Amino acid sequence: MFRKLIIPAFVVILIAQSSNADKIRMTNGSRLIGELIRIEANKVTFPTPFAGTLTISQ
């Protein structure tokens, strides 16, 4: 009974967390998921855990 409840609850939590994130799709098809910290006329600033803060031209 417990296992029947925990798996759907875990899936709902994962879906809810991913819907709050900002997503950037690059021209090569890769995606960055996280939180945009700045959007300017021709640049976006996006922190990543693996490469630090990235500034990307639009």
C-alpha positions as CSV (number, residue, x, y, z in Angstrom):
1,M,0.0,0.0,0.0
2,F,2.8,2.4,0.9
3,R,4.7,1.7,-2.3
4,K,1.5,2.5,-4.3
5,L,1.3,6.0,-2.8
6,I,5.0,6.9,-2.7
7,I,5.8,6.5,-6.4
8,P,3.0,8.7,-7.7
9,A,3.8,11.3,-5.0
10,F,7.5,11.3,-6.0
11,V,6.5,11.8,-9.7
12,V,4.3,14.8,-8.8
13,I,7.1,16.4,-6.8
14,L,9.5,16.0,-9.7
15,I,7.1,17.5,-12.2
16,A,6.3,20.5,-9.9
17,Q,9.9,21.3,-9.4
18,S,10.9,21.2,-13.0
19,S,8.0,23.5,-14.0
20,N,9.4,26.3,-11.9
21,A,12.7,26.3,-13.7
22,D,13.7,28.5,-16.6
23,K,14.9,26.7,-19.7
24,I,17.2,27.8,-22.4
25,R,17.4,25.8,-25.6
26,M,20.6,26.3,-27.5
27,T,20.9,26.3,-31.3
28,N,22.7,22.9,-31.2
29,G,19.7,21.4,-29.3
30,S,21.2,21.3,-25.8
31,R,19.2,22.8,-22.9
32,L,20.2,24.6,-19.8
33,I,17.7,24.4,-16.9
34,G,17.9,26.7,-13.9
35,E,17.1,30.3,-13.0
36,L,17.7,33.3,-15.3
37,I,19.3,36.1,-13.3
38,R,19.4,38.8,-16.0
39,I,17.9,39.4,-19.4
40,E,19.2,42.3,-21.4
41,A,18.5,43.4,-25.0
42,N,20.9,40.9,-26.5
43,K,22.2,38.8,-23.6
44,V,20.9,36.5,-20.9
45,T,22.8,35.6,-17.7
46,F,22.3,32.1,-16.4
47,P,24.2,30.5,-13.4
48,T,25.2,26.8,-13.8
49,P,26.6,24.5,-11.2
50,F,29.1,23.0,-13.7
51,A,30.4,26.2,-15.5
52,G,29.7,29.1,-13.2
53,T,27.7,32.0,-14.4
54,L,27.2,32.1,-18.2
55,T,26.3,35.2,-20.3
56,I,24.8,34.0,-23.6
57,S,24.1,36.2,-26.6
58,Q,20.6,35.9,-28.0
